[in-house]
């Protein structure tokens, strides 16, 4: 393809070790999965800004080195220090991890996402405005996420009539709202919650979760931060009850760990938390991303409030999907 910008990038995973299928989009026969996003070599081609020339988010075609079948992805560069308002990779990764903690594999409400790294000079072939994640490292970090093909925005209200009459919609929206409530989603842009599929196959998605947890609020409202549904699936209620603070700390305290090797941050097994009071922790060539104890504690308190609502009968049960 004439003029196509191509980048073959090395793997850096911002996700826990278990890799599960994610059926979300197809382009030229390929399917975007977490396995594909975290493949040792991911080829990214034809990246174009989503909105304007220097947009931090780009839509691209990708495939793995082992499989030429292509699929669409979102590419979003990380800012300096891998932490800035509305561009907080650790919150995006944590939102996906919370979704995985609560819901069965393949039924998450956050599209599969990973954090990768490449030499800045190489990554600028995809995003010319990219900068070093840390000065003097010559390394850029960026997120890749499955693009939801055919998705449509969900309005900033729950369709109460449909919720009462359409069990598939009720399940999808209650799953979505429980996750956005737990992560304290604070960016109710119309395009941040999407629907895919129809009828029994309808699904709801939170696709932009960088303004959440301990973040400041966005200027577009916080509708999805609050709980609006009055019922959840029995299986989700059971999982809310069995989830523990220890499990949250184990999965969210250190979501990902890296070591600077040459001009890229390479993945390493999670080690003991460097500093539970900080979300981005760098010690020389070692880097950790995760939630702080404060953020995990706030999530745990919101989980407790959901259980209280269940115990009082103010949050009723929907039948599980057959």
N, C-alpha and C positions, 0 to 999 in steps of 0.2 A: 504494500500500500504506500503510495508516494507521500512523502512528508510525515509518515507515521513516527511518533516518538515511542521508543521501546526501552524498557528497563527490565533487566533480569536481576531480581533482588534475592538476597539471602534471607533465611528464615529467622524471624524473632517472634515468638509467640507471647501474647499478653493474656493468654487464656490458660485455665487449669489443664491438667494432663489428659483428661479423658476427652477424646475427639469424637463428636457425634455427628451424624448426617444432618444437613439443613437443606431442605428442598425449598428454594425460594425463586430462582430465576434461571432462565435458559437463554443462551444466545449462541447460535451456530452449534447446537448439540451439547454444549457443556453445561454443567450444573454447579452452581456455587455452593461449596461446602466449607466447613471449618478446616477439614483436611486440605482442601485446595488453597485456602487463604494462608495456611501455615506450611505449605509445601517448601522443601529446601530451596527450590528455585521457582519463583512465580514470575511469569513474563507479563508485564503491564504495557498495553499498547493504546494508542489513540486517546490519551487522556485529554479531556476538555473541561473547562470551567463549567460549573453548574449554572452560575448566575452571571458573573462578570469576570473580566480577564484575570484579576489577581485574587479571585475567590480562593479561600483555603480549601474548599471542597471541589473535587473533580470527579467526573464520571468517566470510567475507563472500561476497556475490554481487557480481559486477562485469560491466561491459561497456564497450566503447569508445564514444566519442561518435559514431563513424561507423557502429557496428553495435550494434543493441539486443539481439542474442542474448547471453544471460548465461552465465557460467561461475563456478565457485567458486574462491576464493583464500584463502590465509592472509595475514593482516596482522599484522605484529609491529613494535611501536614500538621505536625505538632509544633507548638510555639516554643520560645526560649524556655529552657528548664523543664520542658514537657508539662507545663502547667500555666494556664491563663484562663480568664473568664470566657466561658462558652467554648473553650477548647481544652478540655481536661480529660486526657486519655484514661486516667485511672478511674474516673467516674463512668466513662463509657464501658470500660472493661468490667467494672464492678456491677453495673446495671445488668449486663449480660450474665454475669456469674450469679446474681440474685435470681434472675429468671431461670437459670439452670438448676439452682438449689430447690426451687419451688415446683417446677413443672417437669413432666416426663421428657426424656430425650426426643428431640425433633418437634416438640410442641412449645418451644420458648416463644416469648413475645418480644424479644429483642433479636434482630438479625445477627447472625454470626459475625464476629468482629475479631481482629487481631492487630497487634502492634508490631511493626516491622522497622528495620533500620537498613540504611545503605549509605555509602559515601555521598557526601553532599553534592559533589560534582556529578555523580551518576543520577541522583534523584532529581536534580534540576532539569534533566531531560523530560521529566514528567511534570514538574512544578517549578518553573523558573524563579518564582519568588521565594522558594524555600531557603531556610537559613540553618546554621548549625544548631543542634539542640543545646549544646554547651560550647561556648567559645573555645577555640583551640583544639576541638576534637575532630573536626572535619567530617562529622557524622550527623546525619539527619534521621529523625524518627517520624513515622507516619502511621496512621491507621488505615486498614483496608477492611471493608465491610461489604457483605452481599447486598446488591442492589435489588429492591423489590420491584419486579416487573409488573406493570399493570396496577400498581397500588393507587388508591384514592384517599384523600384526606378524610378523617373523621371530624365532624364538626365539634365545637367546644361545648358539648352537652351530651348527655346520655339520651338516646331515643327511648323514653320510658315505655311507649306503646309497643315498640318492637321488642324491647327487653322482656316484657311480659308475655309476648306471643311467640317469639322466635327463640327457642332454646339454644340453638347454635350461636346466635348473636349474643345472648345473655352470657354464655360460657366465655366467649371470646372477650367481651368487654369487661367481665368481672376479673378474668385473669390479668388483663392489661391494667386495670385500675388498681388491683392489689399490688402489682409490681410498682406502678408509678407512685402509689401511696407510700410503700415501704422505702423507696429510694428518695422520696421527697422531691419529685420532679417539679422544677420551677420554671419551665420554659414552654408555656402553652401556645406556641406558634401553631397555626392551623395545620402546617405540614409535618409536625413532629409526631403525630399519631396517625397511622394509616390503616386502611382495611385492604385485604386481598381476598380473592375468592368470593363465591356466592353460595347461598343455601347452606347446606350442612358443612361446606368446606370453608366458610368465612373465617378469617383470622384477623386479629387486631395486633398492631405492632407499635412499639415505641422506638423510633428510628434515630432520635437525636437526644442523648441523655447526658450531655456535658454540663448542663446546669441542674445539678441535683445534690443530694447529700448536704454538705456544709457550704455550698456555693451561695453567692448572692443571688437574688431573684433577677429574672429578666424583666424587660419593660413591656412584655406582651401578655402578662398575666400568669397565674399559677393554678389554673383549673385542675390539672391532672395531679397536683400535689395532694389534693383532698380526696377522701373516699366518697364516691357518689353512688355506688351500687349497693343494693340491699341484700344481695345473695351471692354465694360462691359455691363452686362444686364441692361435693363432699370430700373428694380426694385432696383438693387444695386446702380445705379446712383441716383435714387430718395432718397434712404436711406442715401447716402453720403451727400446729400443736407440737409436733415432734422436733421441729427445728430448734436448736439450742444456741445459746450465746457462744459456747465453746466451738460449735461448728461454724458459726459466723466468723469468729476470730480466725479459725484455722483456714477458711477459704478466702476471706476478704482482707485479712491483715497484711499478707504478702501475696498479692495476686500474680506478680511477675518479678523476676530478678534477671539482671543482665551484667555482663562484663564488657568493658570497652576493649576490643581487640582490633588493632589497626584503625580503620576508619569506619567501624560499625559496632553497634552494641549487640553482643551475642548472648543468647539465652543461657541461663544457669538454673539449676534446681533451687527452689526457694530455700533460703536459710533463715536463721532466727531474725526476727524483726530488728532492724537497726535502731529504729526510733518510732514507737507506737504513737507518738504525738505528731508525727509528720506523715504526709501522704506520699511525697516524692523524697526519697532518701538516697543521697549519693555520698559514697566514701571513696574518694579517689576514682579508680576504674570500676568500682562496684556500684550498682544502681538497683533500688527496689521501688516498686509501685504498689500501693495498696490503700485501703481506708485506714483512717486513724482510729484509735480506741474511742474517741468521742463520736465519730461518725458511726461506728459499729454499735455503740451503746444507744444512739438515737434510733437506729434501725431496729434494735431489739425492743426498745420501748414502743415503737409503732406496732411491732408484731404483737406485743402484749395487749395493746389496745384492740387489735383485731380479735384476739382470743376472748377478751372481755365482751366484745360485741356478740361473738358467737355464743358465749355462755349465757348471756342475757336474752338471747333470741332476737336481738336487733339486727343480726346478720344471719339470714336463713340459708338453707342448703339447696343447691340445684342438683339434680341427678347427674351423675357422671356420664360422659359419652359412652355409648355401647361399643 
